[in-house]
Amino acid sequence: MAPIPQRLTITHRAWALARPMATARGIRTSTDVILAELYDGSARGRGEAVPIERFGESAESVIAALEAMKPAIYTGLRRETLQDAMPPGAARNALDCAFWDIDAKRVYQNVIELGGFGPTRPVTTAYTLGFDTAVAMAVQAAAQRTRQILRLELGDEGDLERVRAVRQAAPVSRLIIDANEGWTADQLAAFMPELAELRVELVEQPLPADADSALNGVAHPVALCADESCRSLGDLDGLTGTYSAVNIRLDKLGGLTAAMALAAEAKRRGLRVVLGGSLGTSLGIAPALFIADQADIVALDGPLHLAIDRGSALRYDGSTVHPPNVNLWGGPG
């Protein structure tokens, strides 16, 4: 069968946040979102990407990477061959998700049927507290204290005080931390006993990715999760015995296809899975929900921080996020 000619349209938009969101690396008032849209004359598929600056990505670099794929897309590139045609990253994520969407529409199926996924169900997502002073983070935590899981953006001096303040303000919530590669091994060793007392469940990427070996000498009663250290399936060998969990984020790994493979292998190795998402719209979060049943912790709260979301947006009831409407992504056309 001859390949179906497809055209790719790329759109860039900065989506305003409801309020500034800070990490130890900087502060945002908007988020850059790249939309990839495939069209074959009858079916249309969409995928969204948010560039990750930590990996050298920008809106311009993601757009350039997608533009470079237009000839291959027109002459028959498919979802199955995309994995070898592009490296991991946000650009491949947008295109991979667009392929999943258009492939489902071509055969009048839901992505659940197309990919052999289990049924999607509502899941509980963590809610992210932006990096700030201990006092300001306590104010954030108090406002969100009824949420089941709070995720703290940390990675600088005074982090232990921030955790204490949040715990006091939200005594019942489960706590997880993203240290954003901001600690040293000595700091981690010093923090660990009190983090355990404060009932912190998990710390993402406490040390820089190239310093993972130092973790082997640190007792950690709190689980450690690899984030920047895990960008592909091949990274798992170097993480075994050092981390007990991995963060799976579609923009980091390069799409739903890669995320499925990594989640399955991580679970096979006995690693916990934290399913993360970018600070983007419901369209970017929707594909991740199809592997949420593989996750031990879900952190897909990005759309909750936007001033306004896309149409047919995901439904959030507090911290419960519901499966996507087929008009958003992944349903028959």
Secondary structure, DSSP 8 states (H G I E B T S, - for coil): ------EEEEEEEEEEEEEEEEETTEEEEEEEEEEEEEE-SS-EEEEEE---GGGT--HHHHHHHHHTTHHHHHTT--HHHHHHHS-SSHHHHHHHHHHHHHHHHHTT--HHHHHT------EE--EEE----HHHHHHHHHHTTTSSEEEEE--STTHHHHHHHHHHH-SSSEEEEE-TT---HHHHHHHHHHHHHTTEEEEE--S-GGGGGGGGGS--SSEEEESTT-SSGGGHHHHBTTBSEEEEEHHHHTSHHHHHHHHHHHHHTT-EEEEE--S--HHHHGGGGGGGGG-SEEE--GGGGBSS--TT---EETTEE----TTTTTS--
